[in-house]
């Protein structure tokens, strides 16, 4: 059953929309509430989609009661929203750009636009329901399985409560993170916006003053996460963060031993060897995070130490954290860096002679088998 909530101080203005919706979608329940009753009703009704007016009364009165309701929906009980108003553009640009927010200006023929947007939201409403059901199922199963062990191990009530919360959250997250049946999009390796309050290995940071489309303004954190953890009771054990510079995506071609003139088939074959491994001999390619940053390459030998205090949201900070990297990709970044920096220094050797010797040995062995 699709639940649609209309928030409108003049219910007669949306009667046509509701009638047509109920004709098109049989399994639907529409409710209409005025601004003063909207917030409380949202909590009890749990709408799948909200159709929201902005103005209370006439436009001339300029009472934007709907914006306060919108903020409540956005921050407390998010769902797709159709802003249906005489001046729908009287909202922030950030809101306008969100795919789950659609704007419709009231007027002749506007009813069909509202209905069209509601229909376009239906697959995403189903996805939201599936996510909610998955979380609920994992949580129910985990709470039942974790509680006996925690109660058996810890007698102190307050300590038991804290351990129960932490253990359950970790296991719920792990249970939700099941391998997909099909290949994931490359950018799914990112956690965006980043999670947690502390920097971690693999985090991508950017200069505050830098253009988001310029790879040279980005860096990848290489310092171990354990040295960066900060809390009320614990300070990070390092004052500076080791980072690697990012460069244009073309830098990975060096490790793949191809260039712009390489034929397409060989280009892909050689490049896929690096992409499959995840890193090259000197660099690590990063996929694009659409709308956030471009394709880039991490230069694992071009390093810098940045004062930890300069990374954050404060006015004195020069860098900010753009995204985190999920496991196992976080571990891959650490491993790639170790492969570059952890090799012992060796003298030059005649590797061609060694290769020739192996070839002769293998060839003679093959002849012996044939004989």
Phi, psi and omega in degrees: 000119178279127181251118181242127179250125175259125178249108192202129180277352175235080186306331182295337183286346182240014179298318181296318179300314182295317180299315180291324177299314182292335175283323183280321184242110185288317181272075183217147176229116181254136176232147178237128179225151175274167186304318186294338182256358192293311187300313181295322183289326179302318182296322183275326184275330182050065184294151173276326179218141176242132172254115194238125169277159180260320189262138170269127181074216182275161178298325182299329179289337174055037178265098185273063181295331182295332180294325178292323176293319178303313180300323178294317178296314184297321187266337188246316185218076189292139171203164178302144184228136169252114175279109184244099191208164176292331177227073183294339183281000179280042176229168185291154179298326179300319179293318182301328185277349183284134183294340179266011175239124178237143184248132177225127177271131180296143180159184181301128178079003183288339181302319181295326178294319178299313182296320180299317179294320178298317179296324180292337180280344189304313178300326182284328174297318177299319179296319178298317178299318181295318177299314180298318179294319179297316179297316181297317180296314179297319181295315180300315181294318182292318181299321179293323184277329184277322186307313182302320182291319181293317181293326180288327186273331188231128181263330180292124187298312182294315179296319180299318180301312182296317180294320179300316180296310183297313182297317181295318180297317181297316183289324177297316179298317181293321180292328178287334186269060179274146179301133180287162180280345181225162181302140179276158172295142185302324183286353177291352176288346181270147169255106185226129352300158183298151182260155178075168183259346182260147172297151177222160175305135178090350178299144179256123180243159182222149173297136181297327183268003186268148175294134185291344182263005180256110182305327182296350178269003184248153178218153177244130183287130179247345178299136179304140182303324184297334180275350185254350184295130177228144178207185179299322185263356186216135176257151175304145184274002178232151178264338181232155183248129175279125180231157174250141179289150171256148178225184180301152182300333182299342181298334181290341180297330178301313180288331179279351180059045175225170174215185184297338183269355179291138179298148189306314183298311180291323178304310182292320180301312182290320181293322180295332176298319179287315183295324179293317178291327179104342181200160178254198182284336182229349186216172180222121181283141176244129177289159177293143167254101190310128178082354184244303176211159186275178170300137183216170174232133177270121178273105189284355176247000178254096191242162177205150172259126179244131178303128183302328181291345181271359181249117180160200184258351183295161181294334180274353182280145180253349180226154175223157183278120184268312184205156171258170177240131183281159173285147004271009182291330176298315179294327179296322178297315177299316182294319179299317180295319179295325179297326181279317188263342186267009181277139177288151176287128183235147176288160176296136180233159179277081184287334178296318178296321179296316180296319178298319180297316179298319181298315180297320180296315180294319181297316179296321179296320179295321180295322178296322180292318180297322181294000000 
